[in-house]
Amino acid sequence: MAGSVGLSQALSYARDLKSLYETSRARERELEQTQERLRNAYQQSLQYAIDLRKTYRRLQHAILQSLLGLANALEAKDPYTRGHSERVAALARRMALGSGIAATTADIIAQAGLLHDLGKIAIPEGVLRKAGPLSAEEWVMMRQHPLIGAQIVAPLEFFAEGAVILRHHHERHDGSGYPDGLRGELIPLGARIVAVADTYDALTSDRPYRARLSRAEAVRRLEQQAGRTLDAALIALCVRLTDDAAAERAV
């Protein structure tokens, strides 16, 4: 009788263990399924983030291209400035990289170089293309273009650094520039780079009021401004880079 009771208890215990094991296995399977759903959800979220980032970059590019289209339309009206912004951008990028600036920041500086005259879209064409000296009133209008350009791009959060360059690319080392009269290293580096590139290209391009200067004369005038209105180290870099480019063309 006692043996029968013991066997019954053992069988009951075995059934309980089996039930516990099956319950445990079922929970393990549920956990594995939950983990798999989480992994799938994570992969979907990751892909969504990648797609969103690509879309955001395409949107950035489209916006910048639209602004560049405006700048190009402005230059297209004037044969003297056609291609100026592209040359400034190319030289500014080389100068930025030559200064040890990271490629991503150099790209922003180059983009700012492309758009540095965007604000001139608000300046009367008669002032922009005037062959003689500007009057005091006309200079007041002309000096608004860095502010106007910065205001146009200000809503673009991804181009905040570029907006700063647009605003300050006419500041001068001795504080004689505009719009804020910044001097020396208070002027953002990107703006100092664009200022030198802009000046060099202006000197070596035809203008309504004069023919383009020879490279030697342009370099002489540029070096006269070293440490006065423009950054001396950046002028030396610009001269070296453009001399290399001239040598390559000669070859």
C-alpha positions as CSV (number, residue, x, y, z in Angstrom):
1,M,0.0,0.0,0.0
2,A,2.8,2.4,1.0
3,G,4.7,1.5,-2.2
4,S,1.6,2.3,-4.3
5,V,1.3,5.7,-2.6
6,G,4.9,6.4,-3.2
7,L,4.7,5.5,-6.9
8,S,1.6,7.7,-7.3
9,Q,3.4,10.7,-5.7
10,A,6.4,10.1,-7.9
11,L,4.3,10.0,-11.0
12,S,2.5,13.2,-9.9
13,Y,5.8,14.9,-9.3
14,A,7.0,13.8,-12.7
15,R,3.9,15.2,-14.3
16,D,4.4,18.5,-12.4
17,L,8.0,18.6,-13.6
18,K,7.0,18.0,-17.2
19,S,4.3,20.6,-17.0
20,L,6.8,23.1,-15.5
21,Y,9.3,22.2,-18.2
22,E,6.7,22.7,-21.0
23,T,5.6,26.0,-19.5
24,S,9.2,27.1,-19.3
25,R,9.9,26.1,-22.9
26,A,6.7,27.9,-24.0
27,R,7.9,31.1,-22.2
28,E,11.3,30.7,-23.8
29,R,9.7,30.5,-27.2
30,E,7.6,33.5,-26.5
31,L,10.7,35.4,-25.4
32,E,12.6,34.3,-28.5
33,Q,9.7,35.5,-30.6
34,T,9.6,38.8,-28.7
35,Q,13.3,39.3,-29.2
36,E,12.9,38.5,-32.9
37,R,10.1,41.1,-33.2
38,L,12.3,43.6,-31.4
39,R,15.2,42.9,-33.8
40,N,13.0,43.3,-36.8
41,A,11.5,46.5,-35.3
42,Y,15.1,47.8,-34.7
43,Q,16.2,47.0,-38.2
44,Q,13.1,48.7,-39.6
45,S,13.8,51.8,-37.4
46,L,17.4,51.8,-38.5
47,Q,16.5,51.6,-42.1
48,Y,13.9,54.4,-41.6
49,A,16.6,56.5,-40.0
50,I,18.9,55.9,-42.9
51,D,16.2,56.7,-45.5
52,L,15.2,59.8,-43.5
53,R,18.9,61.0,-43.5
54,K,19.2,60.4,-47.2
55,T,16.0,62.3,-47.8
56,Y,17.2,65.2,-45.6
57,R,20.5,65.3,-47.4
58,R,18.7,65.4,-50.8
59,L,16.5,68.2,-49.5
60,Q,19.6,70.1,-48.3
61,H,21.2,69.7,-51.7
62,A,18.0,70.8,-53.5
63,I,17.7,73.9,-51.4
64,L,21.4,74.8,-51.9
65,Q,21.0,74.2,-55.7
66,S,18.0,76.5,-55.8
67,L,19.9,79.2,-54.0
68,L,22.9,78.7,-56.3
69,G,20.5,79.0,-59.3
70,L,19.5,82.4,-58.0
71,A,23.2,83.4,-57.6
72,N,24.0,82.1,-61.1
73,A,21.0,84.0,-62.5
74,L,22.4,87.2,-61.0
75,E,25.9,86.5,-62.5
76,A,24.4,85.6,-65.9
77,K,23.2,89.2,-66.2
78,D,26.7,90.5,-66.0
79,P,29.5,89.1,-68.3
80,Y,32.1,90.6,-66.0
81,T,31.1,88.4,-63.0
82,R,30.0,85.2,-64.8
83,G,31.8,82.3,-63.2
84,H,33.2,84.4,-60.4
85,S,31.4,82.6,-57.6
86,E,32.4,79.1,-58.9
87,R,36.1,80.2,-59.0
88,V,35.9,81.7,-55.5
89,A,34.4,78.5,-54.2
90,A,37.0,76.3,-55.8
91,L,39.9,78.4,-54.5
92,A,38.3,78.8,-51.0
93,R,37.9,75.0,-50.8
94,R,41.6,74.5,-51.7
95,M,42.6,77.1,-49.2
96,A,40.5,75.6,-46.4
97,L,42.0,72.1,-47.0
98,G,45.5,73.7,-47.2
99,S,44.8,75.3,-43.8
100,G,44.2,71.9,-42.3
101,I,40.4,72.3,-42.1
102,A,38.4,69.1,-42.2
103,A,36.8,68.2,-45.6
104,T,33.2,68.6,-44.3
105,T,33.9,72.1,-43.1
106,A,35.9,72.9,-46.3
107,D,32.8,71.9,-48.2
108,I,30.7,74.4,-46.2
109,I,33.2,77.1,-46.9
110,A,33.1,76.3,-50.6
111,Q,29.3,76.4,-50.6
112,A,29.5,79.8,-48.9
113,G,31.9,80.9,-51.6
114,L,29.4,79.9,-54.2
115,L,26.7,81.9,-52.5
116,H,28.8,84.8,-51.1
117,D,27.2,87.4,-53.5
118,L,23.7,86.0,-53.1
119,G,22.6,89.2,-51.3
120,K,23.3,91.3,-54.4
121,I,20.0,90.0,-55.8
122,A,18.5,92.9,-53.8
123,I,20.9,95.5,-55.2
124,P,19.7,97.5,-58.2
125,E,21.3,96.4,-61.4
126,G,22.4,99.9,-62.3
127,V,24.5,99.9,-59.1
128,L,26.0,96.5,-59.7
129,R,27.0,97.2,-63.3
130,K,28.0,100.8,-62.8
131,A,31.3,101.5,-64.7
132,G,32.4,104.5,-62.6
133,P,32.8,104.9,-58.8
134,L,29.8,104.4,-56.6
135,S,28.3,107.3,-54.9
136,A,28.0,107.4,-51.1
137,E,24.3,106.4,-51.3
138,E,25.1,103.6,-53.7
139,W,27.8,102.3,-51.4
140,V,25.3,102.1,-48.6
141,M,23.1,99.9,-50.7
142,M,26.1,97.8,-51.8
143,R,27.2,97.2,-48.3
144,Q,23.9,95.6,-47.5
145,H,24.5,92.6,-49.6
146,P,26.3,90.5,-47.0
147,L,23.5,91.0,-44.5
148,I,20.8,90.3,-47.1
149,G,22.6,87.1,-48.2
150,A,22.9,85.9,-44.6
151,Q,19.2,86.7,-44.0
152,I,18.2,84.6,-47.1
153,V,20.0,81.5,-45.8
154,A,19.3,82.1,-42.1
155,P,16.2,79.8,-42.0
156,L,18.4,76.9,-43.1
157,E,19.7,75.4,-39.8
158,F,22.0,73.0,-41.6
159,F,23.8,76.0,-43.2
160,A,24.3,78.1,-40.1
161,E,28.1,78.1,-40.5
162,G,27.6,79.2,-44.1
163,A,25.3,82.1,-43.1
164,V,28.0,83.4,-40.8
165,I,30.5,83.4,-43.7
166,L,28.1,85.2,-45.9
167,R,27.6,87.9,-43.3
168,H,31.3,88.5,-42.6
169,H,33.1,87.9,-45.9
170,H,33.6,91.7,-46.3
171,E,35.0,92.3,-42.8
172,R,38.6,93.4,-42.9
173,H,41.6,92.6,-40.7
174,D,42.0,96.2,-39.5
175,G,38.3,96.6,-38.7
176,S,37.6,98.7,-41.8
177,G,35.2,96.2,-43.3
178,Y,31.4,95.7,-43.0
179,P,28.8,95.0,-41.8
180,D,30.0,94.7,-38.2
181,G,33.6,96.1,-38.3
182,L,35.1,92.9,-36.9
183,R,38.9,92.8,-36.9
184,G,41.7,90.2,-36.9
185,E,40.8,86.7,-35.6
186,L,37.4,87.9,-34.5
187,I,36.5,87.4,-38.1
188,P,35.4,83.8,-38.7
189,L,38.1,81.8,-40.4
190,G,35.8,80.7,-43.2
191,A,34.9,84.4,-43.9
192,R,38.6,85.3,-44.0
193,I,39.3,82.5,-46.5
194,V,36.4,83.6,-48.8
195,A,37.6,87.2,-48.5
196,V,41.0,86.4,-49.8
197,A,39.7,84.1,-52.6
198,D,37.1,86.7,-53.6
199,T,39.7,89.5,-53.7
200,Y,42.2,87.4,-55.8
201,D,39.5,86.4,-58.3
202,A,38.3,90.0,-58.6
203,L,41.8,91.2,-59.3
204,T,42.4,88.6,-62.0
205,S,39.0,89.1,-63.7
206,D,37.7,91.8,-66.0
207,R,35.5,94.4,-64.3
208,P,33.4,97.3,-65.8
209,Y,35.9,99.8,-64.4
210,R,39.1,98.0,-65.4
211,A,40.6,95.1,-67.3
212,R,41.9,92.0,-65.4
213,L,45.3,92.4,-63.9
214,S,48.3,90.1,-64.6
215,R,48.9,87.5,-62.0
216,A,52.1,89.3,-60.9
217,E,50.3,92.6,-60.4
218,A,47.4,90.8,-58.7
219,V,49.8,89.1,-56.3
220,R,51.6,92.4,-55.6
221,R,48.3,94.1,-54.7
222,L,47.2,91.2,-52.7
223,E,50.4,91.1,-50.7
224,Q,50.1,94.9,-50.0
225,Q,47.0,94.1,-48.0
226,A,48.6,91.3,-46.0
227,G,48.1,92.0,-42.3
228,R,46.2,95.2,-43.2
229,T,42.8,94.3,-44.6
230,L,43.4,90.6,-45.3
231,D,44.9,87.7,-43.3
232,A,48.6,87.5,-44.1
233,A,48.9,83.8,-43.7
234,L,45.9,83.1,-45.9
235,I,47.3,85.5,-48.6
236,A,50.6,83.5,-48.6
237,L,48.6,80.3,-48.9
238,C,46.5,81.7,-51.7
239,V,49.6,82.9,-53.6
240,R,51.2,79.5,-53.2
241,L,48.1,77.5,-54.4
242,T,47.4,79.8,-57.4
243,D,51.1,79.7,-58.3
244,D,50.9,75.8,-58.3
245,A,47.8,76.0,-60.5
246,A,49.5,78.4,-62.9
247,A,52.4,76.1,-63.2
248,E,50.2,73.1,-63.8
249,R,48.4,75.0,-66.6
250,A,51.7,75.9,-68.2
251,V,52.8,72.3,-68.2
